[in-house]
């Protein structure tokens, strides 16, 4: 049984190409979901957002394309292509696409 899903095995892929921005939407694709780790790809259209919430695990964000605002415990962080940040477990965080944005979320529980 494959642990990674929704991704072709034994082929080179560009993760940012596995999700597409859709106007007025948030698109997601889960690659791994288990009790230890969750890996999800996201594509946010400009202006789309997820309101403040928290997580039981540390969350590593890596932006592949575009610009996103990642608010962690009330502090805004603007991330661009190639940049990453950790959103610590239990701290409230929110996400908004400053422009169309593709990114990966890896949560370690």
N, C-alpha and C positions, 0 to 999 in steps of 0.2 A: 504494500500500500504506500503510495506516494504521500509524503508529508507536505510537500509544496503542491498547491493546486492552482488552476487558472493560469498556468504558465507552461510553455513547451519545455520539456526536459531535453538536455543534450544539444541545445541550439543556442547560439548567441542571440540575445534579445536586448533591446533598449527599453528599460523599464518605463520610461516616460511615454513610449508608444503603445503601452498596454491599456492606457486610459485616454479618453478624448474629452475635451471641454465641450459642454453642451450649454447653450445660452439659458440662463436662469436656473441652472441646476448644479448639484454636487454629484459627481460620478465617483463611485468607489469600486475597487476590485480587491477582494481578500486573497492573499497568497498563502498565509498560514494563520491558523487560529487553534490554539490549544491552551492548556493550563499554564504553560511557561512563557509563551511568546505569541504575539499577534503582529502580522505584517500586512499592511493595507496600502494600496496605491490610491491616490485621490486626484481628481481634476475638478477644480472650482472655477466657475465662470466669475468674471470680475464682479465684485460686490457681494457674492455669496458668502455665507458665514455659518459657523457653528457657535452657538452661544456658550457662555461660561459653564464649565463642568469640571469634574476631576476624574482621576483614574487611580486604580489600585497599583498600577505599575509605572516605572519610569518610561517616558515616551521620547524616543529619538525621532526628530523630524529632519528630513533631507529634502530640500527643494530642487526639483529637476528643471523647472521652467517657470518663468514669470516671477511675480512678487507676491508674497503673503505677509500678513500681519499676524504674529503669534503673540497673544497677550498672556503672560504668565504672572499670576498673583498681582494683577494690576499694572504690570510693566509691559509696554509694547516693544516688540522686537520685529524689525522689518528684515525678512530673509529673501534673498535672491538666488538665482540659479547657482548650484554648487555649495550653498551654505546649509549648515545644520545647527540644531539647538536641541538641548534636552529639556523637556518639561517634566520636572520632578513629580513623583507619585504624590498624590493627595493634594497638591496645590491646584487651585482653580486655574483653568486656562481656556482661551477662546481663539478661534481662527477666523480670519477674513481675507478674501482675495482682493488685494489692492489692484491687481490686473489678473487676467486669466492665469491660473497657477496650477502646476502639477507637482505633487510631492508624495513622499513615502513616509508612512508612520510605522515605526517599529516599537512595540510596547513589550517590555520585559517584566514579567510578574514574579 
